Amino acid sequence: MLDNDFNQVDKRNRSFTLAATGLGFVVVLLDVSVVNVALERFREAFGAGVSDLQWVVNAYTLTFAALLLTAGALGDRYGTRRVFVAGFAIFTAASLACGVSMSLAAMLIARVVQGFGAAMLVPASLSLVHKSFADDPAGRSRAVGIWAGSGGIALAAGPVVGGLLILHIGWRSIFLINLPLGLIGIALTMRYAPRIPPSTGRSLDLAGQLAAIVALGTLTTGLIEAGPLG
């Protein structure tokens, strides 16, 4: 009887952990595509030019891509659960900052911070899924499939969701919708996700990370600013 109760609790913990990690992946990919339908509203609100609007999109995706590997190393070093919760908190706070931005500069700074939070979320979320189902290979395969599928759906649904929110509520709602999602994700993680001891075997390659940031940043800047600057 006790074994059955323990199995039920363990199954519930795994299900809620999967829900939390899937939610983290959803908000990250949703914010990749949801802003595309709001660019005209940003132009009207901030008087932004074409290159400015490109930066609204790329400030997020560039930061996300540049810091992804380092964020994964942070999870190994300081604990996957801790980094996932911290990433969710940073992403949620930055989403609030985007939603209340009164200038383009404030929006871009908030998008950079949002990208940093996203970089912390993705590798930590997948690691939590793997470690939650460590003793169940079949269940782990299904869980990874659900995790990946939720992100794919979010990426495809972003323009539709964004369009509906902008039409009925306004462009700020595409960021503010992340607040309840973030709070739910943090609560589920704190309550149900396993505490995984950090590993000290993986060091942070700061020089390599800096080189990657500079390379991606300069390449992106060149592609965006080549037209305006000549």
PyRosetta script that sets phi, psi and omega in degrees:
from pyrosetta import init, pose_from_sequence

init()
pose = pose_from_sequence("MLDNDFNQVDKRNRSFTLAATGLGFVVVLLDVSVVNVALERFREAFGAGVSDLQWVVNAYTLTFAALLLTAGALGDRYGTRRVFVAGFAIFTAASLACGVSMSLAAMLIARVVQGFGAAMLVPASLSLVHKSFADDPAGRSRAVGIWAGSGGIALAAGPVVGGLLILHIGWRSIFLINLPLGLIGIALTMRYAPRIPPSTGRSLDLAGQLAAIVALGTLTTGLIEAGPLG")
pose.set_psi(1, -43.5)
pose.set_omega(1, 179.4)
pose.set_phi(2, -65.7)
pose.set_psi(2, -39.1)
pose.set_omega(2, 178.4)
pose.set_phi(3, -63.0)
pose.set_psi(3, -40.7)
pose.set_omega(3, 179.5)
pose.set_phi(4, -64.4)
pose.set_psi(4, -42.3)
pose.set_omega(4, 177.9)
pose.set_phi(5, -62.9)
pose.set_psi(5, -41.1)
pose.set_omega(5, 179.4)
pose.set_phi(6, -64.0)
pose.set_psi(6, -41.3)
pose.set_omega(6, 179.3)
pose.set_phi(7, -63.9)
pose.set_psi(7, -38.0)
pose.set_omega(7, 178.7)
pose.set_phi(8, -65.4)
pose.set_psi(8, -42.2)
pose.set_omega(8, 178.3)
pose.set_phi(9, -64.4)
pose.set_psi(9, -43.6)
pose.set_omega(9, -179.8)
pose.set_phi(10, -62.9)
pose.set_psi(10, -42.1)
pose.set_omega(10, 178.5)
pose.set_phi(11, -63.4)
pose.set_psi(11, -41.4)
pose.set_omega(11, 178.4)
pose.set_phi(12, -64.6)
pose.set_psi(12, -43.1)
pose.set_omega(12, 179.0)
pose.set_phi(13, -61.2)
pose.set_psi(13, -41.7)
pose.set_omega(13, 178.8)
pose.set_phi(14, -65.2)
pose.set_psi(14, -40.3)
pose.set_omega(14, -179.4)
pose.set_phi(15, -64.8)
pose.set_psi(15, -43.4)
pose.set_omega(15, -179.6)
pose.set_phi(16, -72.1)
pose.set_psi(16, -32.5)
pose.set_omega(16, 175.0)
pose.set_phi(17, -64.8)
pose.set_psi(17, -42.6)
pose.set_omega(17, 176.9)
pose.set_phi(18, -62.5)
pose.set_psi(18, -39.5)
pose.set_omega(18, 177.8)
pose.set_phi(19, -62.6)
pose.set_psi(19, -42.4)
pose.set_omega(19, -179.4)
pose.set_phi(20, -66.4)
pose.set_psi(20, -44.7)
pose.set_omega(20, -179.2)
pose.set_phi(21, -68.9)
pose.set_psi(21, -38.7)
pose.set_omega(21, 176.2)
pose.set_phi(22, -63.5)
pose.set_psi(22, -38.3)
pose.set_omega(22, 178.1)
pose.set_phi(23, -65.2)
pose.set_psi(23, -39.0)
pose.set_omega(23, 176.3)
pose.set_phi(24, -62.0)
pose.set_psi(24, -43.1)
pose.set_omega(24, 178.8)
pose.set_phi(25, -67.0)
pose.set_psi(25, -35.3)
pose.set_omega(25, -180.0)
pose.set_phi(26, -63.3)
pose.set_psi(26, -49.4)
pose.set_omega(26, -176.3)
pose.set_phi(27, -66.6)
pose.set_psi(27, -33.6)
pose.set_omega(27, 178.7)
pose.set_phi(28, -63.5)
pose.set_psi(28, -49.9)
pose.set_omega(28, -177.6)
pose.set_phi(29, -76.5)
pose.set_psi(29, -28.3)
pose.set_omega(29, 176.2)
pose.set_phi(30, -60.8)
pose.set_psi(30, -39.8)
pose.set_omega(30, -178.0)
pose.set_phi(31, -78.2)
pose.set_psi(31, -7.9)
pose.set_omega(31, 171.6)
pose.set_phi(32, -71.9)
pose.set_psi(32, -42.0)
pose.set_omega(32, -172.7)
pose.set_phi(33, -105.6)
pose.set_psi(33, -21.0)
pose.set_omega(33, -172.2)
pose.set_phi(34, -68.5)
pose.set_psi(34, -29.5)
pose.set_omega(34, -177.4)
pose.set_phi(35, -74.0)
pose.set_psi(35, -18.0)
pose.set_omega(35, -176.4)
pose.set_phi(36, -60.4)
pose.set_psi(36, -33.3)
pose.set_omega(36, -178.4)
pose.set_phi(37, -84.8)
pose.set_psi(37, -3.8)
pose.set_omega(37, -178.7)
pose.set_phi(38, -105.1)
pose.set_psi(38, 2.7)
pose.set_omega(38, -174.5)
pose.set_phi(39, -61.1)
pose.set_psi(39, -38.8)
pose.set_omega(39, 178.5)
pose.set_phi(40, -64.4)
pose.set_psi(40, -37.2)
pose.set_omega(40, 177.7)
pose.set_phi(41, -68.3)
pose.set_psi(41, -36.5)
pose.set_omega(41, 175.7)
pose.set_phi(42, -64.0)
pose.set_psi(42, -40.2)
pose.set_omega(42, 179.1)
pose.set_phi(43, -61.8)
pose.set_psi(43, -41.7)
pose.set_omega(43, 179.7)
pose.set_phi(44, -69.5)
pose.set_psi(44, -39.5)
pose.set_omega(44, -175.6)
pose.set_phi(45, -74.4)
pose.set_psi(45, -36.7)
pose.set_omega(45, -173.3)
pose.set_phi(46, -114.1)
pose.set_psi(46, -1.7)
pose.set_omega(46, -176.2)
pose.set_phi(47, 62.5)
pose.set_psi(47, 38.1)
pose.set_omega(47, -173.4)
pose.set_phi(48, -82.9)
pose.set_psi(48, 146.7)
pose.set_omega(48, 174.0)
pose.set_phi(49, -88.7)
pose.set_psi(49, -176.4)
pose.set_omega(49, -176.5)
pose.set_phi(50, -63.4)
pose.set_psi(50, -46.8)
pose.set_omega(50, -178.9)
pose.set_phi(51, -65.5)
pose.set_psi(51, -34.7)
pose.set_omega(51, 176.6)
pose.set_phi(52, -62.3)
pose.set_psi(52, -41.8)
pose.set_omega(52, 179.8)
pose.set_phi(53, -67.4)
pose.set_psi(53, -35.0)
pose.set_omega(53, 176.0)
pose.set_phi(54, -63.1)
pose.set_psi(54, -36.5)
pose.set_omega(54, 179.5)
pose.set_phi(55, -69.3)
pose.set_psi(55, -30.1)
pose.set_omega(55, 176.6)
pose.set_phi(56, -59.1)
pose.set_psi(56, -39.9)
pose.set_omega(56, 178.2)
pose.set_phi(57, -76.5)
pose.set_psi(57, -48.8)
pose.set_omega(57, -169.9)
pose.set_phi(58, -80.3)
pose.set_psi(58, -21.6)
pose.set_omega(58, 175.7)
pose.set_phi(59, -59.4)
pose.set_psi(59, -35.6)
pose.set_omega(59, 179.0)
pose.set_phi(60, -76.5)
pose.set_psi(60, -53.7)
pose.set_omega(60, -174.6)
pose.set_phi(61, -68.4)
pose.set_psi(61, -34.5)
pose.set_omega(61, 179.3)
pose.set_phi(62, -66.8)
pose.set_psi(62, -46.4)
pose.set_omega(62, 178.1)
pose.set_phi(63, -62.4)
pose.set_psi(63, -42.6)
pose.set_omega(63, 178.4)
pose.set_phi(64, -57.9)
pose.set_psi(64, -50.1)
pose.set_omega(64, -177.4)
pose.set_phi(65, -68.1)
pose.set_psi(65, -40.9)
pose.set_omega(65, -175.0)
pose.set_phi(66, -68.6)
pose.set_psi(66, -31.5)
pose.set_omega(66, -174.2)
pose.set_phi(67, -102.9)
pose.set_psi(67, 4.1)
pose.set_omega(67, -173.7)
pose.set_phi(68, -62.5)
pose.set_psi(68, -45.6)
pose.set_omega(68, -177.7)
pose.set_phi(69, -68.0)
pose.set_psi(69, -41.9)
pose.set_omega(69, 178.8)
pose.set_phi(70, -65.0)
pose.set_psi(70, -38.2)
pose.set_omega(70, 178.3)
pose.set_phi(71, -62.7)
pose.set_psi(71, -37.5)
pose.set_omega(71, 176.1)
pose.set_phi(72, -62.8)
pose.set_psi(72, -40.5)
pose.set_omega(72, 177.5)
pose.set_phi(73, -66.7)
pose.set_psi(73, -35.3)
pose.set_omega(73, 177.2)
pose.set_phi(74, -62.1)
pose.set_psi(74, -38.5)
pose.set_omega(74, 178.0)
pose.set_phi(75, -62.4)
pose.set_psi(75, -41.3)
pose.set_omega(75, 178.3)
pose.set_phi(76, -67.1)
pose.set_psi(76, -35.5)
pose.set_omega(76, -173.2)
pose.set_phi(77, -82.1)
pose.set_psi(77, -38.2)
pose.set_omega(77, -173.3)
pose.set_phi(78, -113.4)
pose.set_psi(78, -2.4)
pose.set_omega(78, 178.6)
pose.set_phi(79, 109.2)
pose.set_psi(79, 125.2)
pose.set_omega(79, -175.8)
pose.set_phi(80, -61.8)
pose.set_psi(80, -46.5)
pose.set_omega(80, -178.3)
pose.set_phi(81, -61.4)
pose.set_psi(81, -43.6)
pose.set_omega(81, -179.0)
pose.set_phi(82, -63.6)
pose.set_psi(82, -44.0)
pose.set_omega(82, -179.7)
pose.set_phi(83, -68.1)
pose.set_psi(83, -36.9)
pose.set_omega(83, 179.0)
pose.set_phi(84, -63.9)
pose.set_psi(84, -45.9)
pose.set_omega(84, 179.2)
pose.set_phi(85, -64.3)
pose.set_psi(85, -42.0)
pose.set_omega(85, 178.6)
pose.set_phi(86, -63.1)
pose.set_psi(86, -41.8)
pose.set_omega(86, 177.8)
pose.set_phi(87, -62.8)
pose.set_psi(87, -41.9)
pose.set_omega(87, 178.1)
pose.set_phi(88, -62.8)
pose.set_psi(88, -41.9)
pose.set_omega(88, -179.7)
pose.set_phi(89, -65.5)
pose.set_psi(89, -44.0)
pose.set_omega(89, 179.0)
pose.set_phi(90, -64.1)
pose.set_psi(90, -44.9)
pose.set_omega(90, -180.0)
pose.set_phi(91, -61.1)
pose.set_psi(91, -43.9)
pose.set_omega(91, -178.2)
pose.set_phi(92, -66.6)
pose.set_psi(92, -43.9)
pose.set_omega(92, 178.5)
pose.set_phi(93, -63.9)
pose.set_psi(93, -40.3)
pose.set_omega(93, 178.8)
pose.set_phi(94, -67.7)
pose.set_psi(94, -33.7)
pose.set_omega(94, 176.2)
pose.set_phi(95, -63.7)
pose.set_psi(95, -40.1)
pose.set_omega(95, 175.5)
pose.set_phi(96, -62.2)
pose.set_psi(96, -42.5)
pose.set_omega(96, 178.6)
pose.set_phi(97, -62.8)
pose.set_psi(97, -39.5)
pose.set_omega(97, 175.8)
pose.set_phi(98, -62.1)
pose.set_psi(98, -42.8)
pose.set_omega(98, -175.7)
pose.set_phi(99, -67.5)
pose.set_psi(99, -25.1)
pose.set_omega(99, -178.8)
pose.set_phi(100, -108.0)
pose.set_psi(100, 8.1)
pose.set_omega(100, -178.3)
pose.set_phi(101, -59.9)
pose.set_psi(101, 135.2)
pose.set_omega(101, 178.8)
pose.set_phi(102, -109.2)
pose.set_psi(102, -0.2)
pose.set_omega(102, 178.5)
pose.set_phi(103, -146.7)
pose.set_psi(103, 161.2)
pose.set_omega(103, 179.5)
pose.set_phi(104, -66.6)
pose.set_psi(104, -38.2)
pose.set_omega(104, 179.7)
pose.set_phi(105, -60.5)
pose.set_psi(105, -44.3)
pose.set_omega(105, 178.4)
pose.set_phi(106, -63.0)
pose.set_psi(106, -39.1)
pose.set_omega(106, 177.9)
pose.set_phi(107, -62.2)
pose.set_psi(107, -44.4)
pose.set_omega(107, -177.4)
pose.set_phi(108, -66.6)
pose.set_psi(108, -41.6)
pose.set_omega(108, 177.8)
pose.set_phi(109, -61.7)
pose.set_psi(109, -44.4)
pose.set_omega(109, 179.4)
pose.set_phi(110, -64.4)
pose.set_psi(110, -35.9)
pose.set_omega(110, 178.7)
pose.set_phi(111, -67.4)
pose.set_psi(111, -36.0)
pose.set_omega(111, 175.9)
pose.set_phi(112, -63.0)
pose.set_psi(112, -46.5)
pose.set_omega(112, 178.8)
pose.set_phi(113, -63.2)
pose.set_psi(113, -38.8)
pose.set_omega(113, 177.5)
pose.set_phi(114, -61.2)
pose.set_psi(114, -41.2)
pose.set_omega(114, 177.4)
pose.set_phi(115, -63.6)
pose.set_psi(115, -36.1)
pose.set_omega(115, 176.5)
pose.set_phi(116, -64.1)
pose.set_psi(116, -44.8)
pose.set_omega(116, 176.8)
pose.set_phi(117, -61.9)
pose.set_psi(117, -39.7)
pose.set_omega(117, 178.8)
pose.set_phi(118, -63.4)
pose.set_psi(118, -39.6)
pose.set_omega(118, 179.1)
pose.set_phi(119, -64.0)
pose.set_psi(119, -32.9)
pose.set_omega(119, 176.9)
pose.set_phi(120, -74.1)
pose.set_psi(120, -31.3)
pose.set_omega(120, -175.1)
pose.set_phi(121, -72.1)
pose.set_psi(121, -46.8)
pose.set_omega(121, -166.7)
pose.set_phi(122, -66.0)
pose.set_psi(122, -56.3)
pose.set_omega(122, -179.9)
pose.set_phi(123, -64.0)
pose.set_psi(123, -34.9)
pose.set_omega(123, 179.4)
pose.set_phi(124, -67.1)
pose.set_psi(124, -37.1)
pose.set_omega(124, -179.4)
pose.set_phi(125, -65.6)
pose.set_psi(125, -43.6)
pose.set_omega(125, 179.6)
pose.set_phi(126, -67.0)
pose.set_psi(126, -37.8)
pose.set_omega(126, 178.2)
pose.set_phi(127, -64.1)
pose.set_psi(127, -39.9)
pose.set_omega(127, 177.6)
pose.set_phi(128, -62.7)
pose.set_psi(128, -39.9)
pose.set_omega(128, 177.9)
pose.set_phi(129, -61.8)
pose.set_psi(129, -48.3)
pose.set_omega(129, -178.4)
pose.set_phi(130, -60.4)
pose.set_psi(130, -45.2)
pose.set_omega(130, -174.9)
pose.set_phi(131, -77.2)
pose.set_psi(131, -26.4)
pose.set_omega(131, 177.1)
pose.set_phi(132, -69.6)
pose.set_psi(132, -30.3)
pose.set_omega(132, -178.8)
pose.set_phi(133, -110.9)
pose.set_psi(133, 30.0)
pose.set_omega(133, -174.0)
pose.set_phi(134, -59.7)
pose.set_psi(134, -34.7)
pose.set_omega(134, -176.8)
pose.set_phi(135, -96.9)
pose.set_psi(135, 12.9)
pose.set_omega(135, -177.9)
pose.set_phi(136, -138.5)
pose.set_psi(136, 81.9)
pose.set_omega(136, -175.9)
pose.set_phi(137, -57.2)
pose.set_psi(137, -41.0)
pose.set_omega(137, -179.6)
pose.set_phi(138, -66.7)
pose.set_psi(138, -44.3)
pose.set_omega(138, 177.9)
pose.set_phi(139, -64.0)
pose.set_psi(139, -35.8)
pose.set_omega(139, 178.9)
pose.set_phi(140, -65.1)
pose.set_psi(140, -40.6)
pose.set_omega(140, 178.5)
pose.set_phi(141, -62.9)
pose.set_psi(141, -42.7)
pose.set_omega(141, 177.3)
pose.set_phi(142, -64.4)
pose.set_psi(142, -41.6)
pose.set_omega(142, -178.4)
pose.set_phi(143, -64.0)
pose.set_psi(143, -42.8)
pose.set_omega(143, 178.3)
pose.set_phi(144, -64.3)
pose.set_psi(144, -38.0)
pose.set_omega(144, 177.0)
pose.set_phi(145, -62.9)
pose.set_psi(145, -42.1)
pose.set_omega(145, 177.7)
pose.set_phi(146, -65.2)
pose.set_psi(146, -43.5)
pose.set_omega(146, 178.9)
pose.set_phi(147, -59.1)
pose.set_psi(147, -49.8)
pose.set_omega(147, -179.2)
pose.set_phi(148, -66.4)
pose.set_psi(148, -39.7)
pose.set_omega(148, 179.8)
pose.set_phi(149, -64.3)
pose.set_psi(149, -37.1)
pose.set_omega(149, 179.1)
pose.set_phi(150, -63.9)
pose.set_psi(150, -38.0)
pose.set_omega(150, 177.2)
pose.set_phi(151, -67.4)
pose.set_psi(151, -40.9)
pose.set_omega(151, 178.3)
pose.set_phi(152, -63.0)
pose.set_psi(152, -41.3)
pose.set_omega(152, 177.3)
pose.set_phi(153, -63.5)
pose.set_psi(153, -42.0)
pose.set_omega(153, -179.6)
pose.set_phi(154, -63.1)
pose.set_psi(154, -41.8)
pose.set_omega(154, -179.8)
pose.set_phi(155, -63.1)
pose.set_psi(155, -41.4)
pose.set_omega(155, 179.7)
pose.set_phi(156, -73.8)
pose.set_psi(156, -33.6)
pose.set_omega(156, -176.6)
pose.set_phi(157, -81.2)
pose.set_psi(157, -14.2)
pose.set_omega(157, -176.0)
pose.set_phi(158, -50.8)
pose.set_psi(158, -52.5)
pose.set_omega(158, -180.0)
pose.set_phi(159, -62.5)
pose.set_psi(159, -36.2)
pose.set_omega(159, 179.8)
pose.set_phi(160, -69.2)
pose.set_psi(160, -48.6)
pose.set_omega(160, 179.1)
pose.set_phi(161, -61.4)
pose.set_psi(161, -44.7)
pose.set_omega(161, 179.3)
pose.set_phi(162, -61.5)
pose.set_psi(162, -42.7)
pose.set_omega(162, 179.3)
pose.set_phi(163, -61.8)
pose.set_psi(163, -43.0)
pose.set_omega(163, 179.5)
pose.set_phi(164, -65.4)
pose.set_psi(164, -43.1)
pose.set_omega(164, -179.6)
pose.set_phi(165, -64.8)
pose.set_psi(165, -43.6)
pose.set_omega(165, -179.7)
pose.set_phi(166, -65.3)
pose.set_psi(166, -40.5)
pose.set_omega(166, -177.8)
pose.set_phi(167, -65.2)
pose.set_psi(167, -42.4)
pose.set_omega(167, -171.6)
pose.set_phi(168, -99.0)
pose.set_psi(168, -23.8)
pose.set_omega(168, -175.7)
pose.set_phi(169, -122.2)
pose.set_psi(169, -43.1)
pose.set_omega(169, -176.8)
pose.set_phi(170, 130.9)
pose.set_psi(170, 163.2)
pose.set_omega(170, -173.0)
pose.set_phi(171, -65.9)
pose.set_psi(171, -27.9)
pose.set_omega(171, -179.0)
pose.set_phi(172, -64.4)
pose.set_psi(172, -24.6)
pose.set_omega(172, -177.2)
pose.set_phi(173, -67.5)
pose.set_psi(173, -23.0)
pose.set_omega(173, -179.5)
pose.set_phi(174, -68.5)
pose.set_psi(174, -21.5)
pose.set_omega(174, 174.5)
pose.set_phi(175, -95.5)
pose.set_psi(175, -39.6)
pose.set_omega(175, -176.2)
pose.set_phi(176, -68.6)
pose.set_psi(176, -21.2)
pose.set_omega(176, 178.1)
pose.set_phi(177, -64.5)
pose.set_psi(177, -20.8)
pose.set_omega(177, 179.3)
pose.set_phi(178, -72.1)
pose.set_psi(178, -18.6)
pose.set_omega(178, -176.6)
pose.set_phi(179, -64.1)
pose.set_psi(179, -55.5)
pose.set_omega(179, 178.0)
pose.set_phi(180, -64.1)
pose.set_psi(180, -35.6)
pose.set_omega(180, 178.6)
pose.set_phi(181, -64.1)
pose.set_psi(181, -41.8)
pose.set_omega(181, 179.5)
pose.set_phi(182, -65.2)
pose.set_psi(182, -43.0)
pose.set_omega(182, -179.9)
pose.set_phi(183, -64.9)
pose.set_psi(183, -39.0)
pose.set_omega(183, 177.2)
pose.set_phi(184, -64.4)
pose.set_psi(184, -44.7)
pose.set_omega(184, 180.0)
pose.set_phi(185, -61.8)
pose.set_psi(185, -42.8)
pose.set_omega(185, 178.8)
pose.set_phi(186, -64.6)
pose.set_psi(186, -43.6)
pose.set_omega(186, -179.3)
pose.set_phi(187, -62.5)
pose.set_psi(187, -44.1)
pose.set_omega(187, 179.5)
pose.set_phi(188, -63.7)
pose.set_psi(188, -41.3)
pose.set_omega(188, -179.5)
pose.set_phi(189, -65.0)
pose.set_psi(189, -46.3)
pose.set_omega(189, -179.2)
pose.set_phi(190, -63.6)
pose.set_psi(190, -31.5)
pose.set_omega(190, -175.8)
pose.set_phi(191, -86.4)
pose.set_psi(191, -38.3)
pose.set_omega(191, -167.6)
pose.set_phi(192, -119.7)
pose.set_psi(192, -22.9)
pose.set_omega(192, -175.8)
pose.set_phi(193, -69.9)
pose.set_psi(193, 143.5)
pose.set_omega(193, -178.8)
pose.set_phi(194, -70.5)
pose.set_psi(194, 148.4)
pose.set_omega(194, 174.0)
pose.set_phi(195, -86.1)
pose.set_psi(195, 113.1)
pose.set_omega(195, -175.2)
pose.set_phi(196, -106.9)
pose.set_psi(196, 122.6)
pose.set_omega(196, -179.5)
pose.set_phi(197, -60.4)
pose.set_psi(197, 138.2)
pose.set_omega(197, 178.7)
pose.set_phi(198, -68.9)
pose.set_psi(198, 156.6)
pose.set_omega(198, 177.2)
pose.set_phi(199, -109.9)
pose.set_psi(199, 134.3)
pose.set_omega(199, -179.4)
pose.set_phi(200, -100.1)
pose.set_psi(200, 8.1)
pose.set_omega(200, -175.6)
pose.set_phi(201, -81.1)
pose.set_psi(201, -16.3)
pose.set_omega(201, -175.9)
pose.set_phi(202, -107.4)
pose.set_psi(202, 120.5)
pose.set_omega(202, -178.4)
pose.set_phi(203, -91.8)
pose.set_psi(203, 160.3)
pose.set_omega(203, 178.0)
pose.set_phi(204, -89.3)
pose.set_psi(204, 122.9)
pose.set_omega(204, 178.8)
pose.set_phi(205, -88.3)
pose.set_psi(205, 83.1)
pose.set_omega(205, -174.9)
pose.set_phi(206, -66.6)
pose.set_psi(206, -39.9)
pose.set_omega(206, 179.9)
pose.set_phi(207, -64.9)
pose.set_psi(207, -44.1)
pose.set_omega(207, 178.2)
pose.set_phi(208, -65.1)
pose.set_psi(208, -39.0)
pose.set_omega(208, 178.1)
pose.set_phi(209, -64.0)
pose.set_psi(209, -42.9)
pose.set_omega(209, 179.0)
pose.set_phi(210, -62.9)
pose.set_psi(210, -41.0)
pose.set_omega(210, 178.3)
pose.set_phi(211, -62.3)
pose.set_psi(211, -40.9)
pose.set_omega(211, 178.7)
pose.set_phi(212, -65.0)
pose.set_psi(212, -41.4)
pose.set_omega(212, 179.8)
pose.set_phi(213, -63.7)
pose.set_psi(213, -45.6)
pose.set_omega(213, -179.5)
pose.set_phi(214, -63.5)
pose.set_psi(214, -43.6)
pose.set_omega(214, -178.9)
pose.set_phi(215, -62.9)
pose.set_psi(215, -49.7)
pose.set_omega(215, 180.0)
pose.set_phi(216, -65.8)
pose.set_psi(216, -40.4)
pose.set_omega(216, -178.1)
pose.set_phi(217, -65.5)
pose.set_psi(217, -46.4)
pose.set_omega(217, -178.7)
pose.set_phi(218, -69.0)
pose.set_psi(218, -38.3)
pose.set_omega(218, 177.8)
pose.set_phi(219, -62.8)
pose.set_psi(219, -46.6)
pose.set_omega(219, 180.0)
pose.set_phi(220, -64.5)
pose.set_psi(220, -41.7)
pose.set_omega(220, 178.1)
pose.set_phi(221, -61.5)
pose.set_psi(221, -43.1)
pose.set_omega(221, 178.6)
pose.set_phi(222, -61.3)
pose.set_psi(222, -42.5)
pose.set_omega(222, -179.2)
pose.set_phi(223, -68.0)
pose.set_psi(223, -36.8)
pose.set_omega(223, -176.6)
pose.set_phi(224, -79.6)
pose.set_psi(224, -41.7)
pose.set_omega(224, -172.4)
pose.set_phi(225, -93.5)
pose.set_psi(225, -2.3)
pose.set_omega(225, -178.0)
pose.set_phi(226, -59.6)
pose.set_psi(226, -41.1)
pose.set_omega(226, 179.8)
pose.set_phi(227, -65.8)
pose.set_psi(227, -56.7)
pose.set_omega(227, -179.1)
pose.set_phi(228, -62.2)
pose.set_psi(228, -37.4)
pose.set_omega(228, -175.2)
pose.set_phi(229, -90.1)
pose.set_psi(229, -21.8)
pose.set_omega(229, 179.8)
pose.set_phi(230, 82.1)
pose.dump_pdb("model.pdb")
